[in-house]
Amino acid sequence: MKYKIIVFFALLVFNFSQSQSSDYSAFLVPDELKENANAVVRLSDLSIQISSQKSMTLKSKIVITVYNEYGLKNLNLLEYYDKNRRVSKLEATVYDSFGKEIKTYKKRDFKERSVADGVSIFNDNRALYLDFTPTSFPFTMVTESEIETSNTAFIPSWSPIDGYFVSTEKTNLSITYKPDLKLKFHEKNFSEALSIKKSETGSTLSYTAESIKAIKKEDLSPSLYDLVPIVFFSLENFHLESVDGTAKNWTDFGQWYYNSILSDTEELPAATIEKIKQLVGNEKDPIEIAKIVYKFVQNKTRYVSVQVGIGGWKPMLAKDVDKLGYGDCKALTNYTRVLLKNVGVASYYTVVYAGSDEKKNINKDFVSIQGNHVILALPTDKEMIWLECTSQIQPFGLQGDFTDDRNVLVIKPEGGEIIKTKTYDEKETTKFTKASYQMLDDGTIKGKVEILSKGLHYDNAFSKERMGKEQQVERYKEEFSNVNNLKIDKISINNDTNKILFNEQIEVSATNYAQINNGKLIFVLNAFDQNIFTPKKYKSRENAFRIIRGFNDQSETEISIPADFKIEAKPQGIELSSEFGYYKIEFNQVNDKLICKRKLIVKQGLFGKENYEIYRKFRETIAKSDSSKVILTKI
């Protein structure tokens, strides 16, 4: 009897412990949340306490089940820290698919590293990270952290969706704050389609959401930032690296930024001021003066990253940039601004979200510290000229796709202003290709190609000028990848930085370009201006789609056929017109030559999902027509 009682209690304890850990079993995830999911956030709980303008504590617990290697990127295994941000708690526990604990990692098990970007010479930001490799899938990881910081300028945003192909079982955010700090929040992309519970008092704010299915990423989808619900938070009265700030409106915020961040950086050596005045001479045109100063900065400085304390937001002193000859985007932009100021030309330090693959706007409806890059705004009578001060080779006035077509914050002494940067539409981003090649009896081609690029096509091409010959050859082989056995025999480049026009002239040859079949030559006429991009087909499109940038490509190709061959069959050509753009290609015979003329215009824009298949077919037809073949047969 005693033995039976012992066994009974042993089984009871075992079952109790199993029930405790089985909460993290991967098999408990509802089936509908597993669909299309690389990972499922079982719980995300973030508690933020702002006890004063200079004190904020963040407590986080995240439980996530990972089903495959693609879901690993959703693990939160890194925390940043510096002299104003302290990690007081950090640990992670791994559970197997049945919810059985495998291992617990304490703070001491996390490795330490500098948050250097490869070009930083000064950087006091550091991180603790867990070097973790799973032994099997699925598994569940529970991470808990507690962060204390004196910087209250950056309150984490909240979204119930962690990313594409990630489901959410439950997510919570709560903020407790002192009312006199005036917490602000901005909700974006909220709709009735997703139930989000919100609770608010005079000193607290919280959000909760449950059972959110994973979203599939589709070709040409807008940024997830523009699709899913997200809430941004900010204090009207905040603290940033020993500096108190205010963000009531953009005017007041801009004044604070200029007075607290920029105004005490403007001192320059007298010798430098005298030198720049001598370079300007008697020039009175502000744009011409700016060109002289811009060139001076390009020749004198180079880009490096500086991330020390408020250096993450405050530029180096202009006199230090002048002495050392380097700086980051803030330092070089500010240095250029100060030089211009000393020769009587106004320009403005401008904060932007930079990135070529995504055009992210400064949120004009929510006053707060935003952005990840700085450029310079030069006002003129006609328009604002935008200068990228980190590049030693970018022409004056070429903004490029890193900062084009987005809302930015212009910092003026009298306050901040939201302005949109230059949009390069299909009228300005142009490329004209003039090609001629001779087809030989054995299928070899020899010819010349000339390409004139403007706008963003220029931005994508002008780096070739500084490449070595081998790099140039590889680049052309990528651009003309449809031409097998391509050989680049000669390259001539003319970069007109005043007109921002890039001229490429190359001589090419390729063996076996034409397929020989029963004495016939079969080959694609349009050898050097093909666009074969075709969006992926979907049975049911779920999201709208975006054409991020427009362009206008035109070409004329002349093909000389062998004397002992005649044309047996050639394409008929086609013309298409739609809301997405225009396409026309035609093939004409002139004596012993074939002339291929082509024009493709694509317009940027955001389009409804119901139009996706129409656009896909538009591009599919273009791809097929660009690959149209001719058949030559012997006379």
C-alpha positions as CSV (number, residue, x, y, z in Angstrom):
1,M,0.0,0.0,0.0
2,K,2.8,2.4,0.9
3,Y,4.5,1.6,-2.4
4,K,1.3,2.4,-4.3
5,I,1.0,5.7,-2.6
6,I,4.6,6.7,-3.5
7,V,4.0,5.7,-7.1
8,F,0.8,7.7,-7.1
9,F,2.4,10.9,-5.9
10,A,5.4,10.4,-8.2
11,L,3.0,10.2,-11.2
12,L,1.1,13.2,-9.9
13,V,4.3,15.3,-9.7
14,F,5.4,14.1,-13.1
15,N,2.0,14.9,-14.7
16,F,2.0,18.4,-13.0
17,S,5.5,19.2,-14.3
18,Q,4.5,18.0,-17.8
19,S,1.4,20.1,-17.8
20,Q,3.5,23.2,-16.8
21,S,5.9,22.8,-19.7
22,S,3.4,21.6,-22.2
23,D,2.0,25.2,-22.5
24,Y,4.9,25.7,-24.9
25,S,4.2,22.6,-27.0
26,A,4.1,23.4,-30.7
27,F,1.1,21.1,-31.0
28,L,-1.0,23.5,-29.1
29,V,-0.9,26.2,-31.8
30,P,-4.3,26.4,-33.6
31,D,-4.2,25.0,-37.1
32,E,-5.3,28.2,-38.7
33,L,-2.3,30.0,-37.2
34,K,0.1,27.4,-38.7
35,E,-1.1,28.1,-42.2
36,N,1.6,30.0,-44.2
37,A,3.6,30.5,-41.0
38,N,7.3,30.1,-40.6
39,A,6.9,31.1,-37.0
40,V,4.0,31.8,-34.6
41,V,4.3,34.5,-31.8
42,R,2.6,32.7,-29.0
43,L,2.9,35.7,-26.7
44,S,4.5,39.2,-27.0
45,D,4.1,41.2,-23.9
46,L,5.8,44.6,-23.6
47,S,5.4,46.8,-20.6
48,I,6.8,50.4,-20.8
49,Q,7.1,52.6,-17.7
50,I,8.1,56.2,-18.1
51,S,8.6,57.5,-14.6
52,S,10.2,60.8,-15.6
53,Q,11.4,62.8,-18.6
54,K,14.8,61.1,-18.1
55,S,13.8,57.6,-17.1
56,M,12.1,54.7,-19.0
57,T,12.0,51.0,-18.2
58,L,11.0,48.4,-20.8
59,K,10.1,44.9,-19.7
60,S,9.5,42.3,-22.4
61,K,8.5,38.6,-22.6
62,I,8.2,37.0,-26.0
63,V,7.2,33.4,-26.7
64,I,7.7,32.2,-30.3
65,T,7.4,28.8,-31.9
66,V,9.7,28.4,-35.0
67,Y,8.7,25.9,-37.6
68,N,11.7,26.2,-40.1
69,E,14.9,28.0,-40.7
70,Y,13.1,31.0,-42.3
71,G,11.4,31.7,-39.0
72,L,14.7,32.1,-37.2
73,K,14.9,35.7,-38.2
74,N,11.9,36.4,-36.0
75,L,13.7,35.4,-32.8
76,N,14.6,38.3,-30.6
77,L,18.2,37.4,-29.5
78,L,19.9,40.8,-29.4
79,E,19.7,43.8,-27.1
80,Y,21.6,47.1,-27.5
81,Y,23.1,49.0,-24.7
82,D,25.4,52.0,-24.1
83,K,26.1,54.4,-21.3
84,N,22.5,55.6,-21.2
85,R,20.8,52.2,-21.9
86,R,21.4,49.4,-19.4
87,V,20.3,45.7,-19.8
88,S,19.3,44.7,-16.3
89,K,17.8,41.3,-17.3
90,L,18.2,39.1,-20.3
91,E,17.5,35.4,-20.6
92,A,16.2,32.8,-23.1
93,T,14.8,29.3,-22.6
94,V,14.4,26.8,-25.4
95,Y,11.7,24.1,-25.5
96,D,11.3,21.2,-27.8
97,S,8.2,20.5,-29.9
98,F,6.5,18.8,-27.0
99,G,7.1,21.8,-24.7
100,K,9.9,20.1,-22.7
101,E,12.7,22.5,-21.6
102,I,16.0,21.9,-23.4
103,K,18.2,24.8,-22.1
104,T,18.1,28.1,-20.4
105,Y,20.5,30.9,-21.3
106,K,21.3,33.6,-18.7
107,K,22.6,37.1,-19.4
108,R,26.2,35.8,-18.9
109,D,25.7,33.3,-21.8
110,F,25.0,36.2,-24.2
111,K,28.1,37.3,-26.2
112,E,29.1,41.0,-26.4
113,R,30.0,42.9,-29.5
114,S,30.4,46.4,-30.8
115,V,27.6,47.7,-33.0
116,A,30.1,48.8,-35.7
117,D,29.0,49.0,-39.3
118,G,32.4,48.4,-40.9
119,V,33.2,52.0,-41.5
120,S,32.8,53.5,-38.0
121,I,35.9,54.8,-36.4
122,F,34.1,55.9,-33.3
123,N,31.2,53.8,-31.9
124,D,30.2,53.3,-28.2
125,N,27.0,51.4,-28.9
126,R,27.2,47.7,-28.0
127,A,25.0,44.7,-28.1
128,L,24.5,41.4,-26.2
129,Y,23.5,38.6,-28.5
130,L,22.8,34.9,-28.3
131,D,24.7,32.6,-30.7
132,F,22.0,30.0,-31.1
133,T,21.6,27.2,-33.6
134,P,18.6,24.9,-33.3
135,T,19.0,21.1,-33.5
136,S,15.5,20.4,-34.8
137,F,12.2,22.1,-35.8
138,P,9.7,23.0,-34.5
139,F,10.9,24.5,-31.2
140,T,9.7,27.3,-28.9
141,M,11.9,30.0,-27.4
142,V,10.9,32.2,-24.5
143,T,13.0,35.4,-24.1
144,E,12.7,37.9,-21.3
145,S,14.4,41.2,-20.9
146,E,14.4,44.4,-18.9
147,I,16.0,47.6,-20.2
148,E,16.5,50.9,-18.3
149,T,17.3,54.0,-20.2
150,S,17.5,57.8,-19.8
151,N,16.6,58.4,-23.4
152,T,12.8,58.9,-23.7
153,A,12.9,60.2,-27.2
154,F,12.4,56.7,-28.6
155,I,9.5,54.7,-27.5
156,P,9.1,51.4,-29.4
157,S,6.2,51.2,-31.8
158,W,3.7,48.4,-31.6
159,S,2.2,46.2,-34.3
160,P,0.2,43.0,-33.8
161,I,1.9,41.5,-36.9
162,D,5.6,40.7,-36.6
163,G,6.3,40.2,-40.3
164,Y,5.4,38.3,-43.4
165,F,4.7,34.5,-42.8
166,V,4.4,35.0,-39.0
167,S,1.1,34.4,-37.1
168,T,0.3,36.0,-33.8
169,E,-1.5,34.1,-31.0
170,K,-1.5,37.0,-28.5
171,T,0.3,40.3,-28.2
172,N,0.1,43.1,-25.6
173,L,1.6,46.5,-25.1
174,S,1.1,48.7,-22.0
175,I,2.5,52.1,-21.3
176,T,2.4,53.9,-18.0
177,Y,3.6,57.5,-17.9
178,K,3.5,60.8,-16.1
179,P,0.7,63.0,-17.6
180,D,2.9,66.1,-17.7
181,L,5.2,64.4,-20.2
182,K,2.2,64.3,-22.6
183,L,2.3,61.0,-24.4
184,K,1.3,61.1,-28.0
185,F,0.3,58.2,-30.3
186,H,-0.5,57.8,-33.9
187,E,-2.5,54.8,-35.2
188,K,-1.9,53.7,-38.8
189,N,-3.7,51.1,-41.0
190,F,-6.3,50.3,-38.4
191,S,-9.5,48.7,-39.8
192,E,-12.4,46.7,-38.6
193,A,-11.0,43.7,-40.4
194,L,-8.6,43.2,-37.4
195,S,-9.9,43.4,-33.9
196,I,-7.6,45.4,-31.6
197,K,-8.5,46.2,-28.1
198,K,-7.4,49.5,-26.7
199,S,-7.6,50.9,-23.2
200,E,-6.7,54.4,-22.2
201,T,-6.6,56.5,-19.0
202,G,-4.9,59.8,-18.1
203,S,-1.6,58.0,-17.4
204,T,-1.9,54.6,-19.1
205,L,-2.4,53.3,-22.6
206,S,-2.6,49.7,-23.8
207,Y,-3.3,47.6,-26.9
208,T,-4.1,43.9,-27.2
209,A,-4.7,41.6,-30.2
210,E,-5.2,37.9,-30.6
211,S,-5.4,35.1,-33.3
212,I,-3.9,36.9,-36.3
213,K,-3.1,34.7,-39.3
214,A,0.2,35.0,-41.2
215,I,0.3,37.2,-44.2
216,K,1.9,35.9,-47.4
217,K,4.4,38.1,-49.2
218,E,3.5,38.7,-52.8
219,D,5.5,40.1,-55.7
220,L,5.3,44.0,-55.8
221,S,3.6,44.2,-52.5
222,P,3.8,47.6,-50.7
223,S,6.0,47.7,-47.6
224,L,4.5,45.8,-44.7
225,Y,4.8,49.2,-42.9
226,D,2.0,50.4,-45.3
227,L,-0.2,47.3,-44.9
228,V,-0.5,46.3,-41.3
229,P,-1.8,48.1,-38.2
230,I,1.0,50.0,-36.3
231,V,1.0,52.5,-33.5
232,F,3.7,55.1,-33.0
233,F,4.4,56.7,-29.6
234,S,6.3,59.8,-28.6
235,L,6.5,62.2,-25.7
236,E,5.9,65.9,-26.2
237,N,8.6,66.4,-23.5
238,F,11.5,64.0,-24.0
239,H,15.1,63.5,-23.2
240,L,17.9,62.6,-25.6
241,E,21.5,62.0,-24.4
242,S,21.6,64.7,-21.7
243,V,19.5,67.1,-23.8
244,D,15.8,67.9,-23.0
245,G,13.6,68.3,-26.0
246,T,10.1,69.2,-27.1
247,A,8.0,67.9,-29.9
248,K,4.7,69.9,-29.9
249,N,4.6,70.7,-33.6
250,W,7.1,70.6,-36.5
251,T,7.9,74.3,-36.1
252,D,8.8,74.0,-32.4
253,F,10.6,70.7,-33.0
254,G,12.6,72.2,-35.8
255,Q,13.6,75.1,-33.6
256,W,14.6,72.8,-30.8
257,Y,16.6,70.7,-33.3
258,Y,18.4,73.6,-34.7
259,N,19.2,75.3,-31.4
260,S,20.1,72.2,-29.4
261,I,21.7,70.0,-32.1
262,L,23.1,72.2,-34.8
263,S,23.7,75.8,-33.7
264,D,26.9,75.1,-31.7
265,T,28.6,73.1,-34.5
266,E,29.1,76.0,-37.0
267,E,32.6,77.3,-36.1
268,L,35.1,77.1,-38.8
269,P,38.8,78.1,-39.0
270,A,39.4,81.5,-40.5
271,A,41.8,80.0,-43.1
272,T,39.0,77.7,-44.4
273,I,36.5,80.5,-44.6
274,E,39.0,82.6,-46.5
275,K,39.9,79.7,-48.9
276,I,36.2,79.0,-49.7
277,K,35.7,82.7,-50.4
278,Q,38.6,82.7,-52.8
279,L,37.3,79.7,-54.6
280,V,33.9,81.4,-55.0
281,G,35.5,84.7,-56.1
282,N,33.1,87.0,-57.8
283,E,30.4,84.4,-58.5
284,K,27.0,85.7,-57.6
285,D,24.7,82.8,-58.7
286,P,23.8,80.8,-55.5
287,I,23.6,77.6,-57.5
288,E,27.0,78.0,-59.0
289,I,28.4,78.9,-55.6
290,A,26.9,75.8,-54.2
291,K,28.5,73.7,-57.0
292,I,31.9,75.1,-56.0
293,V,31.4,74.3,-52.3
294,Y,30.0,70.9,-53.1
295,K,33.0,70.0,-55.1
296,F,35.3,71.3,-52.4
297,V,33.7,69.0,-49.9
298,Q,33.9,66.0,-52.2
299,N,37.6,66.6,-52.8
300,K,38.4,67.3,-49.1
301,T,36.4,64.7,-47.2
302,R,35.4,61.1,-47.1
303,Y,32.6,59.2,-45.4
304,V,32.9,57.3,-42.1
305,S,30.4,56.6,-39.4
306,V,30.5,58.3,-36.0
307,Q,28.2,56.9,-33.3
308,V,29.3,58.2,-29.9
309,G,26.7,59.3,-27.5
310,I,24.5,62.0,-29.0
311,G,26.8,61.6,-32.0
312,G,24.1,59.3,-33.2
313,W,22.0,62.4,-33.7
314,K,24.3,65.4,-33.4
315,P,26.9,66.1,-36.1
316,M,30.6,66.5,-35.4
317,L,31.7,70.1,-35.1
318,A,32.3,71.6,-38.5
319,K,35.9,72.6,-37.5
320,D,36.6,69.0,-36.6
321,V,35.4,67.8,-40.0
322,D,37.5,70.4,-41.6
323,K,40.6,69.3,-39.6
324,L,40.2,65.6,-39.9
325,G,38.7,65.3,-43.4
326,Y,36.0,62.8,-42.6
327,G,32.5,62.5,-41.2
328,D,29.2,60.7,-41.3
329,C,26.1,61.9,-43.2
330,K,25.3,64.3,-40.4
331,A,28.8,65.7,-40.2
332,L,29.4,66.1,-43.9
333,T,25.9,67.6,-44.6
334,N,26.3,70.0,-41.7
335,Y,29.9,70.9,-42.9
336,T,28.6,71.7,-46.4
337,R,25.8,73.8,-44.8
338,V,28.2,75.8,-42.7
339,L,30.5,76.4,-45.7
340,L,27.6,77.7,-47.7
341,K,26.5,79.9,-44.9
342,N,29.9,81.6,-44.8
343,V,29.6,82.6,-48.5
344,G,26.0,83.8,-48.2
345,V,24.0,80.8,-49.5
346,A,21.2,79.4,-47.3
347,S,20.8,75.6,-47.1
348,Y,19.1,73.3,-44.7
349,Y,20.0,70.2,-42.8
350,T,17.4,67.6,-43.8
351,V,16.4,64.4,-42.1
352,V,15.2,61.5,-44.2
353,Y,14.4,57.8,-44.2
354,A,16.8,56.6,-46.8
355,G,16.6,53.3,-48.8
356,S,16.6,52.4,-52.5
357,D,14.1,49.5,-52.3
358,E,11.5,51.3,-50.2
359,K,10.3,54.9,-50.1
360,K,9.6,55.6,-46.5
361,N,8.2,58.9,-45.5
362,I,8.7,61.0,-42.4
363,N,5.3,60.7,-40.8
364,K,4.1,64.3,-41.2
365,D,1.1,63.7,-38.9
366,F,3.2,62.6,-35.9
367,V,5.9,65.0,-34.5
368,S,8.8,63.0,-33.2
369,I,12.4,62.1,-33.9
370,Q,12.4,60.1,-37.1
371,G,14.7,59.2,-40.0
372,N,18.0,57.3,-40.6
373,H,20.0,59.6,-42.9
374,V,20.7,63.3,-43.5
375,I,20.9,65.2,-46.8
376,L,21.1,68.9,-47.6
377,A,18.3,71.1,-49.1
378,L,19.3,74.0,-51.3
379,P,16.4,76.4,-52.0
380,T,16.2,78.0,-55.4
381,D,13.6,80.2,-57.2
382,K,12.3,77.2,-59.1
383,E,12.7,74.2,-56.8
384,M,14.6,72.6,-54.0
385,I,17.9,71.0,-55.0
386,W,18.8,68.0,-52.9
387,L,22.5,67.2,-52.2
388,E,23.9,63.9,-51.1
389,C,27.0,65.0,-49.2
390,T,28.4,61.6,-48.3
391,S,29.4,60.8,-51.9
392,Q,32.7,61.8,-53.5
393,I,31.4,61.1,-57.0
394,Q,27.7,61.9,-57.2
395,P,27.0,64.9,-59.4
396,F,25.7,68.1,-58.0
397,G,21.9,68.0,-58.1
398,L,21.4,64.2,-58.6
399,Q,19.4,62.9,-55.7
400,G,19.3,59.3,-56.7
401,D,17.0,56.5,-55.6
402,F,18.4,56.4,-52.1
403,T,16.3,59.5,-51.0
404,D,14.0,60.3,-53.9
405,D,10.2,60.8,-53.8
406,R,9.5,60.9,-50.0
407,N,8.6,63.3,-47.2
408,V,11.6,64.6,-45.3
409,L,12.1,67.0,-42.4
410,V,13.9,70.2,-43.3
411,I,15.5,71.9,-40.3
412,K,15.4,75.7,-40.6
413,P,16.4,78.2,-37.8
414,E,12.8,79.3,-37.7
415,G,11.5,75.7,-37.4
416,G,10.9,72.4,-39.1
417,E,9.0,71.8,-42.3
418,I,7.9,68.6,-44.0
419,I,8.8,68.7,-47.8
420,K,8.8,66.0,-50.5
421,T,12.0,65.3,-52.3
422,K,12.3,65.0,-56.0
423,T,10.2,62.5,-57.9
424,Y,11.9,61.0,-61.0
425,D,9.0,59.9,-63.2
426,E,9.0,58.2,-66.6
427,K,9.7,61.6,-68.2
428,E,13.0,62.0,-66.4
429,T,14.3,58.5,-66.0
430,T,15.2,57.7,-69.6
431,K,17.5,55.4,-71.5
432,F,18.1,55.4,-75.2
433,T,20.0,52.4,-76.8
434,K,21.4,52.6,-80.3
435,A,22.8,49.3,-81.5
436,S,24.0,47.7,-84.7
437,Y,25.3,44.2,-85.2
438,Q,26.2,41.9,-88.1
439,M,25.0,38.3,-88.1
440,L,27.6,35.9,-89.6
441,D,27.0,32.6,-91.3
442,D,28.1,30.6,-88.3
443,G,25.8,32.4,-85.9
444,T,28.4,34.8,-84.5
445,I,27.4,38.5,-84.0
446,K,29.7,41.5,-84.0
447,G,28.5,45.0,-83.3
448,K,28.4,48.3,-81.4
449,V,26.1,49.5,-78.6
450,E,25.6,53.1,-77.4
451,I,23.5,53.8,-74.3
452,L,22.5,57.3,-73.1
453,S,21.1,57.3,-69.6
454,K,19.4,60.1,-67.6
455,G,17.6,60.4,-64.2
456,L,17.6,57.3,-62.1
457,H,19.0,55.3,-65.1
458,Y,22.0,57.6,-64.8
459,D,22.1,56.9,-61.0
460,N,22.3,53.1,-61.7
461,A,24.9,53.4,-64.4
462,F,27.5,56.1,-63.5
463,S,29.4,54.0,-61.1
464,K,30.8,52.1,-64.1
465,E,33.1,55.0,-64.7
466,R,35.2,54.1,-61.7
467,M,35.2,50.4,-62.2
468,G,38.2,48.4,-63.4
469,K,38.0,46.8,-66.8
470,E,37.1,43.4,-65.4
471,Q,34.3,44.8,-63.2
472,Q,32.9,46.7,-66.2
473,V,32.9,43.5,-68.3
474,E,31.1,41.6,-65.6
475,R,28.5,44.4,-65.3
476,Y,27.8,44.3,-69.1
477,K,27.5,40.6,-69.1
478,E,24.9,40.9,-66.4
479,E,23.0,43.6,-68.3
480,F,23.1,41.6,-71.5
481,S,22.7,38.2,-69.9
482,N,20.4,37.0,-72.7
483,V,23.5,37.1,-75.1
484,N,25.4,33.9,-74.6
485,N,29.2,33.9,-75.0
486,L,29.3,37.7,-74.9
487,K,32.7,39.3,-75.3
488,I,33.3,43.0,-74.6
489,D,35.9,44.1,-77.1
490,K,36.1,47.8,-76.3
491,I,34.5,50.2,-73.7
492,S,34.3,54.0,-74.0
493,I,32.5,56.0,-71.3
494,N,31.7,59.7,-71.1
495,N,30.1,61.0,-67.9
496,D,28.7,64.5,-68.3
497,T,28.2,65.5,-64.7
498,N,26.8,69.0,-65.7
499,K,24.0,67.6,-67.8
500,I,23.8,64.5,-65.7
501,L,24.0,62.3,-68.8
502,F,25.9,59.0,-69.0
503,N,27.1,57.9,-72.4
504,E,28.4,54.3,-72.9
505,Q,29.8,53.0,-76.1
506,I,30.9,49.4,-76.3
507,E,32.0,47.0,-79.1
508,V,30.8,43.5,-78.6
509,S,30.9,40.0,-80.2
510,A,29.3,36.7,-79.3
511,T,29.7,33.2,-80.8
512,N,26.7,31.0,-81.3
513,Y,24.3,33.8,-80.7
514,A,22.1,32.3,-83.4
515,Q,20.8,28.8,-83.3
516,I,21.6,26.8,-86.5
517,N,19.0,24.3,-87.5
518,N,19.0,22.6,-90.9
519,G,21.0,25.4,-92.3
520,K,18.7,28.1,-90.9
521,L,19.7,30.8,-88.4
522,I,17.3,31.5,-85.6
523,F,17.9,34.3,-83.2
524,V,16.3,37.1,-81.1
525,L,16.4,40.4,-82.9
526,N,16.4,42.6,-79.8
527,A,19.7,41.7,-78.4
528,F,20.6,44.6,-76.2
529,D,17.3,46.1,-74.8
530,Q,15.3,43.2,-73.4
531,N,13.1,43.5,-70.3
532,I,11.9,40.0,-69.4
533,F,10.5,40.8,-66.0
534,T,7.2,39.0,-65.4
535,P,5.4,39.2,-62.0
536,K,4.5,36.0,-60.3
537,K,1.0,34.6,-61.0
538,Y,-1.4,34.2,-58.1
539,K,-4.7,32.3,-58.0
540,S,-6.0,34.9,-55.7
541,R,-4.1,38.1,-55.1
542,E,-4.5,39.4,-51.5
543,N,-2.6,42.7,-51.5
544,A,-2.5,45.8,-53.7
545,F,0.7,46.2,-55.7
546,R,3.1,49.0,-56.2
547,I,5.3,50.0,-59.2
548,I,7.9,51.9,-57.1
549,R,9.5,53.9,-60.0
550,G,8.7,54.7,-63.6
551,F,11.0,54.8,-66.6
552,N,11.1,55.4,-70.3
553,D,13.4,53.1,-72.4
554,Q,13.8,53.4,-76.1
555,S,16.0,51.7,-78.6
556,E,16.8,51.2,-82.2
557,T,18.8,48.2,-83.4
558,E,20.1,47.6,-86.9
559,I,20.9,44.0,-87.9
560,S,22.8,43.2,-91.0
561,I,22.0,39.7,-92.3
562,P,24.5,37.5,-94.2
563,A,24.6,38.1,-98.0
564,D,23.7,34.5,-98.7
565,F,20.7,34.4,-96.4
566,K,17.1,35.7,-96.7
567,I,14.4,36.3,-94.2
568,E,12.0,33.4,-93.9
569,A,10.0,34.6,-91.0
570,K,10.0,37.7,-88.7
571,P,7.8,39.0,-85.9
572,Q,4.9,41.2,-86.6
573,G,5.5,43.7,-83.8
574,I,2.9,44.9,-81.2
575,E,1.6,48.0,-79.5
576,L,0.1,48.1,-76.0
577,S,-1.3,50.9,-74.0
578,S,-2.6,50.8,-70.4
579,E,-2.8,52.7,-67.1
580,F,0.6,51.0,-66.3
581,G,2.4,52.4,-69.3
582,Y,3.0,51.9,-73.0
583,Y,4.9,49.5,-75.2
584,K,5.6,49.3,-78.8
585,I,8.0,47.2,-80.8
586,E,8.3,46.9,-84.6
587,F,10.5,45.0,-87.0
588,N,11.1,46.4,-90.5
589,Q,13.2,45.1,-93.3
590,V,15.3,47.7,-95.3
591,N,17.3,46.0,-98.1
592,D,19.6,43.5,-96.4
593,K,19.0,44.9,-92.9
594,L,16.4,44.4,-90.2
595,I,15.5,47.4,-88.0
596,C,14.0,46.8,-84.6
597,K,12.5,49.8,-82.9
598,R,11.3,49.6,-79.3
599,K,9.7,51.8,-76.7
600,L,8.7,50.9,-73.2
601,I,7.2,53.3,-70.7
602,V,6.3,52.1,-67.2
603,K,4.5,54.4,-64.8
604,Q,4.9,54.3,-61.0
605,G,1.9,54.0,-58.8
606,L,-0.1,52.1,-56.3
607,F,-2.8,49.8,-57.8
608,G,-5.6,47.7,-56.5
609,K,-5.2,44.0,-56.3
610,E,-7.9,43.5,-58.9
611,N,-5.6,45.1,-61.5
612,Y,-2.6,42.8,-60.7
613,E,-3.4,40.1,-63.3
614,I,-3.9,42.8,-66.0
615,Y,-0.5,44.2,-65.2
616,R,1.1,40.8,-65.0
617,K,-0.2,40.0,-68.5
618,F,1.0,43.4,-69.7
619,R,4.6,42.6,-68.6
620,E,4.3,39.0,-69.8
621,T,3.4,40.2,-73.3
622,I,6.4,42.6,-73.2
623,A,8.7,39.8,-72.1
624,K,7.6,37.6,-75.0
625,S,7.8,40.3,-77.6
626,D,11.2,41.4,-76.5
627,S,12.4,37.8,-77.1
628,S,10.8,37.6,-80.6
629,K,12.9,35.6,-83.0
630,V,13.7,35.8,-86.7
631,I,14.4,32.9,-89.0
632,L,17.0,33.3,-91.8
633,T,17.4,30.7,-94.5
634,K,20.0,30.3,-97.2
635,I,19.2,31.6,-100.6
